[in-house]
Amino acid sequence: MRLDKFISEMGYTRKDAELFIKRKRITINNQVALKKDEKVDEVNDIICLDGKMLKYSKYVYIMLNKPAGVLSATDDKTQKTVISLLPETLQNKGLFPVGRLDKETMGLLILTNDGNFCHRVISPKSNVSKVYKFELADEIDEIKIKQIEQGIELKDGYTTLPCKINMQNTKCGKITITEGKYHQIRRMFGAVGNKVVYLERLQEGKIILDQSLKRGEWRELAPNEINID
Ligand code: URA
């Protein structure tokens, strides 16, 4: 690939790349790079900026603290998507959300361009558990909680798998599910005549929402988070 493309894939703009090269800040295998259209081998060449190696990674893994009111989609004609919350340098990397959150649901959303990783996380076979914090419109009793925990039939006839609910009080709690059906948690509580008024994903597998991220903020996943199994 071209040197300026390589540098821009490391999170810099093409303009930055051009400047770095002009100012002789880039070396390829210890030789100062002179041309922006120079061809580099992104896997085998050692490319440095100010002496520090730029490590090429084909895939990007992002943790986003999704705010309410934003679509978990890559593009939409009228509505704001999660991709628009990322800097320009990440917007052209083919990222997509790993499992969707409803427009009004907040919290942990992973974005990647690694299809295998996505499959591993959302495939029903993977059994990856997801923890959500919720608040209900009305108080809920133990009997209804047990009904949901055991698996509840939704309006479309589907019966959910067993799950775990820990109530903090009669309206708020945490629920752990291992599935990802459309509007699942809202429909589970809907099936017992209640309504979810607040929903936030806190954890997916071993990936825990980084509490230092404000709504709309993101960071890259650490290597130990990417290995989700
Ligand atoms: N369940 C829902 O109802 N909505 C979500 O966004 C995630 C799980």
py3Dmol code that shows the C-alpha trace and the ligand (Angstrom):
import py3Dmol

protein = """\
ATOM      1  CA  MET A   1       0.000   0.000   0.000  1.00  0.00           C
ATOM      2  CA  ARG A   2       1.065   3.635  -0.391  1.00  0.00           C
ATOM      3  CA  LEU A   3       3.002   5.150   2.504  1.00  0.00           C
ATOM      4  CA  ASP A   4       0.496   7.991   3.035  1.00  0.00           C
ATOM      5  CA  LYS A   5      -2.376   5.479   3.108  1.00  0.00           C
ATOM      6  CA  PHE A   6      -0.488   3.383   5.658  1.00  0.00           C
ATOM      7  CA  ILE A   7       0.080   6.437   7.883  1.00  0.00           C
ATOM      8  CA  SER A   8      -3.553   7.495   7.598  1.00  0.00           C
ATOM      9  CA  GLU A   9      -4.643   3.986   8.586  1.00  0.00           C
ATOM     10  CA  MET A  10      -2.701   4.516  11.804  1.00  0.00           C
ATOM     11  CA  GLY A  11      -5.196   7.253  12.707  1.00  0.00           C
ATOM     12  CA  TYR A  12      -3.578  10.302  11.100  1.00  0.00           C
ATOM     13  CA  THR A  13      -4.968  12.383   8.254  1.00  0.00           C
ATOM     14  CA  ARG A  14      -3.432  12.274   4.776  1.00  0.00           C
ATOM     15  CA  LYS A  15      -2.337  15.865   5.377  1.00  0.00           C
ATOM     16  CA  ASP A  16      -0.507  14.802   8.579  1.00  0.00           C
ATOM     17  CA  ALA A  17       1.122  12.003   6.583  1.00  0.00           C
ATOM     18  CA  GLU A  18       2.337  14.424   3.944  1.00  0.00           C
ATOM     19  CA  LEU A  19       3.796  16.746   6.589  1.00  0.00           C
ATOM     20  CA  PHE A  20       5.514  13.905   8.467  1.00  0.00           C
ATOM     21  CA  ILE A  21       7.172  12.791   5.241  1.00  0.00           C
ATOM     22  CA  LYS A  22       8.146  16.348   4.211  1.00  0.00           C
ATOM     23  CA  ARG A  23       9.742  16.905   7.608  1.00  0.00           C
ATOM     24  CA  LYS A  24      11.612  13.592   7.337  1.00  0.00           C
ATOM     25  CA  ARG A  25       9.959  12.194  10.437  1.00  0.00           C
ATOM     26  CA  ILE A  26       9.126   8.864   8.821  1.00  0.00           C
ATOM     27  CA  THR A  27      11.593   6.026   8.285  1.00  0.00           C
ATOM     28  CA  ILE A  28      11.066   2.762   6.447  1.00  0.00           C
ATOM     29  CA  ASN A  29      13.483   0.067   7.580  1.00  0.00           C
ATOM     30  CA  ASN A  30      15.772   2.795   8.983  1.00  0.00           C
ATOM     31  CA  GLN A  31      15.807   4.824   5.735  1.00  0.00           C
ATOM     32  CA  VAL A  32      14.165   8.246   5.721  1.00  0.00           C
ATOM     33  CA  ALA A  33      11.023   8.115   3.580  1.00  0.00           C
ATOM     34  CA  LEU A  34      10.997  10.678   0.787  1.00  0.00           C
ATOM     35  CA  LYS A  35       7.802  10.136  -1.155  1.00  0.00           C
ATOM     36  CA  LYS A  36       4.214   9.878  -0.009  1.00  0.00           C
ATOM     37  CA  ASP A  37       3.349   7.434  -2.792  1.00  0.00           C
ATOM     38  CA  GLU A  38       6.199   5.095  -1.895  1.00  0.00           C
ATOM     39  CA  LYS A  39       4.946   1.485  -1.694  1.00  0.00           C
ATOM     40  CA  VAL A  40       5.317  -0.168   1.696  1.00  0.00           C
ATOM     41  CA  ASP A  41       4.759  -3.693   2.923  1.00  0.00           C
ATOM     42  CA  GLU A  42       2.504  -3.004   5.892  1.00  0.00           C
ATOM     43  CA  VAL A  43       3.209  -6.365   7.500  1.00  0.00           C
ATOM     44  CA  ASN A  44       6.965  -6.760   7.066  1.00  0.00           C
ATOM     45  CA  ASP A  45       8.394  -3.243   6.772  1.00  0.00           C
ATOM     46  CA  ILE A  46       9.392  -1.431   9.942  1.00  0.00           C
ATOM     47  CA  ILE A  47       7.856   2.009   9.618  1.00  0.00           C
ATOM     48  CA  CYS A  48       8.590   4.573  12.315  1.00  0.00           C
ATOM     49  CA  LEU A  49       7.377   8.068  13.155  1.00  0.00           C
ATOM     50  CA  ASP A  50      10.007   9.988  15.130  1.00  0.00           C
ATOM     51  CA  GLY A  51      11.738   6.664  15.795  1.00  0.00           C
ATOM     52  CA  LYS A  52       8.601   5.016  17.202  1.00  0.00           C
ATOM     53  CA  MET A  53       7.242   2.045  15.287  1.00  0.00           C
ATOM     54  CA  LEU A  54       3.799   2.382  13.750  1.00  0.00           C
ATOM     55  CA  LYS A  55       2.285  -1.041  14.242  1.00  0.00           C
ATOM     56  CA  TYR A  56      -0.086  -2.058  11.496  1.00  0.00           C
ATOM     57  CA  SER A  57      -3.312  -3.655  12.541  1.00  0.00           C
ATOM     58  CA  LYS A  58      -5.846  -4.690   9.980  1.00  0.00           C
ATOM     59  CA  TYR A  59      -8.657  -4.607  12.499  1.00  0.00           C
ATOM     60  CA  VAL A  60      -9.937  -1.941  14.854  1.00  0.00           C
ATOM     61  CA  TYR A  61     -11.920  -2.615  18.035  1.00  0.00           C
ATOM     62  CA  ILE A  62     -13.729   0.255  19.709  1.00  0.00           C
ATOM     63  CA  MET A  63     -15.676   0.536  22.956  1.00  0.00           C
ATOM     64  CA  LEU A  64     -18.305   3.253  22.730  1.00  0.00           C
ATOM     65  CA  ASN A  65     -20.494   4.542  25.537  1.00  0.00           C
ATOM     66  CA  LYS A  66     -23.588   4.943  23.391  1.00  0.00           C
ATOM     67  CA  PRO A  67     -25.880   7.825  24.245  1.00  0.00           C
ATOM     68  CA  ALA A  68     -29.663   7.622  23.814  1.00  0.00           C
ATOM     69  CA  GLY A  69     -31.122   8.912  20.566  1.00  0.00           C
ATOM     70  CA  VAL A  70     -28.412   7.529  18.264  1.00  0.00           C
ATOM     71  CA  LEU A  71     -28.873   4.590  15.886  1.00  0.00           C
ATOM     72  CA  SER A  72     -26.672   1.472  16.136  1.00  0.00           C
ATOM     73  CA  ALA A  73     -26.194   1.530  12.377  1.00  0.00           C
ATOM     74  CA  THR A  74     -23.387   2.364   9.974  1.00  0.00           C
ATOM     75  CA  ASP A  75     -25.366   4.937   8.014  1.00  0.00           C
ATOM     76  CA  ASP A  76     -28.814   6.415   7.863  1.00  0.00           C
ATOM     77  CA  LYS A  77     -30.290   9.074   5.616  1.00  0.00           C
ATOM     78  CA  THR A  78     -31.985  11.092   8.341  1.00  0.00           C
ATOM     79  CA  GLN A  79     -30.799   9.987  11.764  1.00  0.00           C
ATOM     80  CA  LYS A  80     -27.515  10.237  13.623  1.00  0.00           C
ATOM     81  CA  THR A  81     -25.583   6.947  13.806  1.00  0.00           C
ATOM     82  CA  VAL A  82     -22.948   5.674  16.236  1.00  0.00           C
ATOM     83  CA  ILE A  83     -20.324   5.944  13.476  1.00  0.00           C
ATOM     84  CA  SER A  84     -20.807   9.718  13.411  1.00  0.00           C
ATOM     85  CA  LEU A  85     -19.613   9.840  17.046  1.00  0.00           C
ATOM     86  CA  LEU A  86     -16.142   8.630  16.003  1.00  0.00           C
ATOM     87  CA  PRO A  87     -13.376  10.855  14.637  1.00  0.00           C
ATOM     88  CA  GLU A  88     -13.059  11.171  10.862  1.00  0.00           C
ATOM     89  CA  THR A  89      -9.977   8.946  10.811  1.00  0.00           C
ATOM     90  CA  LEU A  90     -12.073   6.046  12.146  1.00  0.00           C
ATOM     91  CA  GLN A  91     -15.141   6.704  10.041  1.00  0.00           C
ATOM     92  CA  ASN A  92     -13.716   5.193   6.860  1.00  0.00           C
ATOM     93  CA  LYS A  93     -12.483   1.948   8.378  1.00  0.00           C
ATOM     94  CA  GLY A  94     -15.582  -0.110   7.670  1.00  0.00           C
ATOM     95  CA  LEU A  95     -16.570  -0.323  11.340  1.00  0.00           C
ATOM     96  CA  PHE A  96     -19.920  -1.779  12.307  1.00  0.00           C
ATOM     97  CA  PRO A  97     -21.637  -2.367  15.658  1.00  0.00           C
ATOM     98  CA  VAL A  98     -21.235  -5.793  17.261  1.00  0.00           C
ATOM     99  CA  GLY A  99     -24.891  -6.466  18.043  1.00  0.00           C
ATOM    100  CA  ARG A 100     -27.286  -3.572  18.154  1.00  0.00           C
ATOM    101  CA  LEU A 101     -28.662  -1.472  20.946  1.00  0.00           C
ATOM    102  CA  ASP A 102     -32.057   0.181  20.453  1.00  0.00           C
ATOM    103  CA  LYS A 103     -32.031   3.865  19.658  1.00  0.00           C
ATOM    104  CA  GLU A 104     -32.932   4.758  23.258  1.00  0.00           C
ATOM    105  CA  THR A 105     -30.634   2.182  24.925  1.00  0.00           C
ATOM    106  CA  MET A 106     -27.329   3.494  26.262  1.00  0.00           C
ATOM    107  CA  GLY A 107     -23.996   2.094  27.286  1.00  0.00           C
ATOM    108  CA  LEU A 108     -21.546  -0.487  26.013  1.00  0.00           C
ATOM    109  CA  LEU A 109     -21.410  -0.838  22.255  1.00  0.00           C
ATOM    110  CA  ILE A 110     -18.462  -2.500  20.564  1.00  0.00           C
ATOM    111  CA  LEU A 111     -17.568  -1.473  17.028  1.00  0.00           C
ATOM    112  CA  THR A 112     -15.156  -3.351  14.810  1.00  0.00           C
ATOM    113  CA  ASN A 113     -14.303  -4.214  11.221  1.00  0.00           C
ATOM    114  CA  ASP A 114     -13.414  -7.790  12.217  1.00  0.00           C
ATOM    115  CA  GLY A 115     -16.291  -9.990  11.047  1.00  0.00           C
ATOM    116  CA  ASN A 116     -14.966 -13.087  12.842  1.00  0.00           C
ATOM    117  CA  PHE A 117     -14.797 -11.254  16.161  1.00  0.00           C
ATOM    118  CA  CYS A 118     -18.338  -9.992  15.640  1.00  0.00           C
ATOM    119  CA  HIS A 119     -19.556 -13.501  14.873  1.00  0.00           C
ATOM    120  CA  ARG A 120     -17.841 -14.903  17.973  1.00  0.00           C
ATOM    121  CA  VAL A 121     -19.572 -12.319  20.167  1.00  0.00           C
ATOM    122  CA  ILE A 122     -23.081 -12.405  18.751  1.00  0.00           C
ATOM    123  CA  SER A 123     -23.421 -16.006  17.573  1.00  0.00           C
ATOM    124  CA  PRO A 124     -26.023 -17.771  19.789  1.00  0.00           C
ATOM    125  CA  LYS A 125     -23.537 -20.666  20.108  1.00  0.00           C
ATOM    126  CA  SER A 126     -21.052 -18.397  21.864  1.00  0.00           C
ATOM    127  CA  ASN A 127     -23.441 -17.933  24.788  1.00  0.00           C
ATOM    128  CA  VAL A 128     -21.877 -14.573  25.605  1.00  0.00           C
ATOM    129  CA  SER A 129     -23.728 -13.016  28.523  1.00  0.00           C
ATOM    130  CA  LYS A 130     -24.838  -9.392  28.456  1.00  0.00           C
ATOM    131  CA  VAL A 131     -25.595  -7.374  31.564  1.00  0.00           C
ATOM    132  CA  TYR A 132     -28.033  -4.460  31.457  1.00  0.00           C
ATOM    133  CA  LYS A 133     -29.151  -1.970  34.051  1.00  0.00           C
ATOM    134  CA  PHE A 134     -32.846  -1.173  33.794  1.00  0.00           C
ATOM    135  CA  GLU A 135     -35.607   0.877  35.318  1.00  0.00           C
ATOM    136  CA  LEU A 136     -39.283   0.019  34.984  1.00  0.00           C
ATOM    137  CA  ALA A 137     -42.332   2.279  34.793  1.00  0.00           C
ATOM    138  CA  ASP A 138     -44.180   0.215  37.420  1.00  0.00           C
ATOM    139  CA  GLU A 139     -43.164  -1.839  40.427  1.00  0.00           C
ATOM    140  CA  ILE A 140     -42.570  -5.519  39.731  1.00  0.00           C
ATOM    141  CA  ASP A 141     -43.138  -8.441  42.109  1.00  0.00           C
ATOM    142  CA  GLU A 142     -41.150 -11.623  42.755  1.00  0.00           C
ATOM    143  CA  ILE A 143     -43.604 -13.813  40.823  1.00  0.00           C
ATOM    144  CA  LYS A 144     -43.184 -11.815  37.614  1.00  0.00           C
ATOM    145  CA  ILE A 145     -39.413 -11.697  38.067  1.00  0.00           C
ATOM    146  CA  LYS A 146     -39.352 -15.498  38.390  1.00  0.00           C
ATOM    147  CA  GLN A 147     -41.541 -15.825  35.260  1.00  0.00           C
ATOM    148  CA  ILE A 148     -39.075 -13.766  33.255  1.00  0.00           C
ATOM    149  CA  GLU A 149     -36.069 -15.573  34.728  1.00  0.00           C
ATOM    150  CA  GLN A 150     -37.459 -18.961  33.780  1.00  0.00           C
ATOM    151  CA  GLY A 151     -38.043 -17.898  30.162  1.00  0.00           C
ATOM    152  CA  ILE A 152     -41.075 -15.959  29.047  1.00  0.00           C
ATOM    153  CA  GLU A 153     -43.195 -16.197  25.930  1.00  0.00           C
ATOM    154  CA  LEU A 154     -43.089 -13.011  23.887  1.00  0.00           C
ATOM    155  CA  LYS A 155     -45.952 -11.721  21.726  1.00  0.00           C
ATOM    156  CA  ASP A 156     -44.486 -13.360  18.605  1.00  0.00           C
ATOM    157  CA  GLY A 157     -44.614 -16.790  20.310  1.00  0.00           C
ATOM    158  CA  TYR A 158     -40.852 -17.006  21.008  1.00  0.00           C
ATOM    159  CA  THR A 159     -39.918 -18.168  24.508  1.00  0.00           C
ATOM    160  CA  THR A 160     -36.774 -16.553  25.853  1.00  0.00           C
ATOM    161  CA  LEU A 161     -33.943 -18.543  27.415  1.00  0.00           C
ATOM    162  CA  PRO A 162     -33.559 -18.470  31.205  1.00  0.00           C
ATOM    163  CA  CYS A 163     -31.890 -15.303  32.498  1.00  0.00           C
ATOM    164  CA  LYS A 164     -30.876 -13.727  35.795  1.00  0.00           C
ATOM    165  CA  ILE A 165     -32.413 -10.637  37.387  1.00  0.00           C
ATOM    166  CA  ASN A 166     -31.047  -8.832  40.451  1.00  0.00           C
ATOM    167  CA  MET A 167     -33.408  -6.165  41.731  1.00  0.00           C
ATOM    168  CA  GLN A 168     -32.017  -3.141  43.518  1.00  0.00           C
ATOM    169  CA  ASN A 169     -35.510  -2.002  44.491  1.00  0.00           C
ATOM    170  CA  THR A 170     -39.001  -2.728  43.133  1.00  0.00           C
ATOM    171  CA  LYS A 171     -38.383  -0.833  39.873  1.00  0.00           C
ATOM    172  CA  CYS A 172     -34.632  -0.916  39.192  1.00  0.00           C
ATOM    173  CA  GLY A 173     -32.182  -3.739  38.752  1.00  0.00           C
ATOM    174  CA  LYS A 174     -29.756  -5.628  36.555  1.00  0.00           C
ATOM    175  CA  ILE A 175     -30.615  -8.356  34.080  1.00  0.00           C
ATOM    176  CA  THR A 176     -28.199 -10.830  32.477  1.00  0.00           C
ATOM    177  CA  ILE A 177     -29.243 -12.444  29.202  1.00  0.00           C
ATOM    178  CA  THR A 178     -27.392 -14.614  26.727  1.00  0.00           C
ATOM    179  CA  GLU A 179     -29.490 -13.805  23.664  1.00  0.00           C
ATOM    180  CA  GLY A 180     -29.861 -10.723  21.515  1.00  0.00           C
ATOM    181  CA  LYS A 181     -33.332 -10.742  20.006  1.00  0.00           C
ATOM    182  CA  TYR A 182     -34.876  -7.519  18.728  1.00  0.00           C
ATOM    183  CA  HIS A 183     -35.973  -5.288  21.670  1.00  0.00           C
ATOM    184  CA  GLN A 184     -35.538  -8.353  23.836  1.00  0.00           C
ATOM    185  CA  ILE A 185     -35.462  -6.861  27.325  1.00  0.00           C
ATOM    186  CA  ARG A 186     -38.202  -4.333  26.577  1.00  0.00           C
ATOM    187  CA  ARG A 187     -40.373  -7.169  25.238  1.00  0.00           C
ATOM    188  CA  MET A 188     -39.601  -9.452  28.208  1.00  0.00           C
ATOM    189  CA  PHE A 189     -40.862  -6.892  30.698  1.00  0.00           C
ATOM    190  CA  GLY A 190     -43.670  -5.982  28.292  1.00  0.00           C
ATOM    191  CA  ALA A 191     -44.810  -9.618  28.454  1.00  0.00           C
ATOM    192  CA  VAL A 192     -45.607  -9.170  32.173  1.00  0.00           C
ATOM    193  CA  GLY A 193     -47.391  -5.856  31.584  1.00  0.00           C
ATOM    194  CA  ASN A 194     -44.551  -3.524  32.533  1.00  0.00           C
ATOM    195  CA  LYS A 195     -42.463  -1.021  30.570  1.00  0.00           C
ATOM    196  CA  VAL A 196     -38.718  -0.375  30.504  1.00  0.00           C
ATOM    197  CA  VAL A 197     -38.049   3.351  30.869  1.00  0.00           C
ATOM    198  CA  TYR A 198     -34.228   3.178  31.177  1.00  0.00           C
ATOM    199  CA  LEU A 199     -31.875   0.619  29.657  1.00  0.00           C
ATOM    200  CA  GLU A 200     -28.100   0.632  29.699  1.00  0.00           C
ATOM    201  CA  ARG A 201     -25.704  -2.170  28.704  1.00  0.00           C
ATOM    202  CA  LEU A 202     -22.920  -2.551  31.259  1.00  0.00           C
ATOM    203  CA  GLN A 203     -21.130  -5.688  30.121  1.00  0.00           C
ATOM    204  CA  GLU A 204     -20.788  -8.046  27.179  1.00  0.00           C
ATOM    205  CA  GLY A 205     -18.821 -11.236  27.891  1.00  0.00           C
ATOM    206  CA  LYS A 206     -15.833 -10.043  29.857  1.00  0.00           C
ATOM    207  CA  ILE A 207     -15.891  -6.557  28.337  1.00  0.00           C
ATOM    208  CA  ILE A 208     -17.105  -4.098  30.963  1.00  0.00           C
ATOM    209  CA  LEU A 209     -18.237  -0.583  30.109  1.00  0.00           C
ATOM    210  CA  ASP A 210     -15.384   1.731  31.057  1.00  0.00           C
ATOM    211  CA  GLN A 211     -16.954   4.084  33.580  1.00  0.00           C
ATOM    212  CA  SER A 212     -14.450   6.804  32.714  1.00  0.00           C
ATOM    213  CA  LEU A 213     -16.084   7.122  29.278  1.00  0.00           C
ATOM    214  CA  LYS A 214     -18.813   9.725  29.228  1.00  0.00           C
ATOM    215  CA  ARG A 215     -21.842   9.168  26.979  1.00  0.00           C
ATOM    216  CA  GLY A 216     -20.700   9.473  23.379  1.00  0.00           C
ATOM    217  CA  GLU A 217     -17.025   8.868  24.272  1.00  0.00           C
ATOM    218  CA  TRP A 218     -15.005   5.913  23.014  1.00  0.00           C
ATOM    219  CA  ARG A 219     -11.665   4.157  23.393  1.00  0.00           C
ATOM    220  CA  GLU A 220      -9.903   1.255  21.710  1.00  0.00           C
ATOM    221  CA  LEU A 221     -10.308  -2.144  23.325  1.00  0.00           C
ATOM    222  CA  ALA A 222      -7.253  -3.474  25.146  1.00  0.00           C
ATOM    223  CA  PRO A 223      -5.767  -6.760  23.818  1.00  0.00           C
ATOM    224  CA  ASN A 224      -7.166  -8.716  26.784  1.00  0.00           C
ATOM    225  CA  GLU A 225     -10.656  -7.394  26.008  1.00  0.00           C
ATOM    226  CA  ILE A 226     -10.484  -8.430  22.362  1.00  0.00           C
ATOM    227  CA  ASN A 227     -10.002 -12.065  23.341  1.00  0.00           C
ATOM    228  CA  ILE A 228     -13.594 -12.270  24.535  1.00  0.00           C
ATOM    229  CA  ASP A 229     -14.001 -16.042  25.155  1.00  0.00           C
TER     230      ASP A 229
END
"""
ligand_1 = """\
8
URA
N -32.851 -5.403 24.852
C -33.605 -4.357 24.427
O -34.821 -4.346 24.587
N -32.973 -3.334 23.852
C -31.648 -3.279 23.674
O -31.128 -2.307 23.141
C -30.884 -4.380 24.124
C -31.511 -5.425 24.699
"""
view = py3Dmol.view(width=600, height=400)
view.addModel(protein, "pdb")
view.setStyle({"model": 0}, {"cartoon": {"style": "trace"}})
view.addModel(ligand_1, "xyz")
view.setStyle({"model": 1}, {"stick": {}})
view.zoomTo()
view.show()
